[in-house]
Amino acid sequence: MHRLEVPAPEVLPFALGSFDSIGPLSRAGFPHRHTFHEIVYVRAGQGHHVVDQRRWPITPPHLGIVTPGQVHHWERATGLDGWVMIFTEDFLLPTPGDRDRLRELSRVSWLSPDPRPAGILAALFAEMAREYAGRAPGFISVLQSYLHVLLIRADRLSRTARTEPEGGGDAGPAAGRAAEIARRFDRLLTEPGAAVAELSVRGCAASVGVSVGYLNEAVKRVTGLTPGHLIRQAQAREAKRLLAATDLTVRQVARLAGFSDPAYFSRFFRRETGSSPGDYRRGTRADHHDRRILSIDCPGGAE
């Protein structure tokens, strides 16, 4: 399981660079999962990209999408050149609908655009790279906006530029009933109006119509994470959204996120995010040209 390793993930849970600058794990030849989203734009190279046991030949240009929990690796890939973008779901807080868009795109995983849309994608990545490197005031909002545009473009492409994996469309162990149970569980966490304060593993199992044991087995098999872990992530995301977008007190945020004890909520929030609720709120409201952000160096990779 690879986790996002950037200098200040609580401020900027995002990185963008080449396969070389992101690091050797960006082209890892062994099967692995991420806790973050990865989007690649491949301009050159040969070999294969394997996602959930579906094997795609590399015949650039390609746009590839891998979401948290998917198993992927690069098989005998040489000469890879292009852009690698990695980010957590915290980066999607301003555009929560993009989370569902990414999930849908990950079912296709590998797109082969024609020259004109390929040029548009390349220009988007290049502009995002300039914003990321320059870190001018407001650059985080600009990156989030460009990412939103990129995902809409990718969604359009997915209807016309799909490629078939070698050996057909069987997605291996992530397919079938376990994958469907995991998708239904995910919808409970993300559907509009979902009350994260009321979520529990037992309650989710009942809603999906399976036993607690089977829910644990199916979700862990597909995502690499337990339902309890994913519920805690959903609670932390909701708390972040409320802290950043409202003037509710920490006690009120705690209650809406499912915690009756504000002190326990504060400990939970620090454990999940690395900062206190108060520090997180102040950080999200600080001006984007804060010196802490401007001093971040490009990352060496993801662990």
Buried (B, 14 or more C-beta within 10 A) or exposed (E): EBEBBBBEBBBBBBBBBBBEBBBEBBBBEEEBBBBBBBBBBBBEBEBBBBBBBBEBBBEBBBBBBBBBBBBBBBBEBEEBEBBBBBBBBBBBBBBEEBBBBBBBBBBBBBBBBEEEBBEBBBEBBEBBBEBBEEBEEEBBEBBBBBBBEBBEBBBEBBEEBEBEBEEEEEBEEBBEEBBEBBBBBBBBBBEEEBEBBEBEBEEBBEBBEBEBEBBBBBBBBBBBBBBBBBBBBBBBBBBBBBBBEEEBEBBEBBBBBBBEEBEEBBEBBBEBBEBBBEBBBEBBEEEBEEEEBEEBEEBBBBE
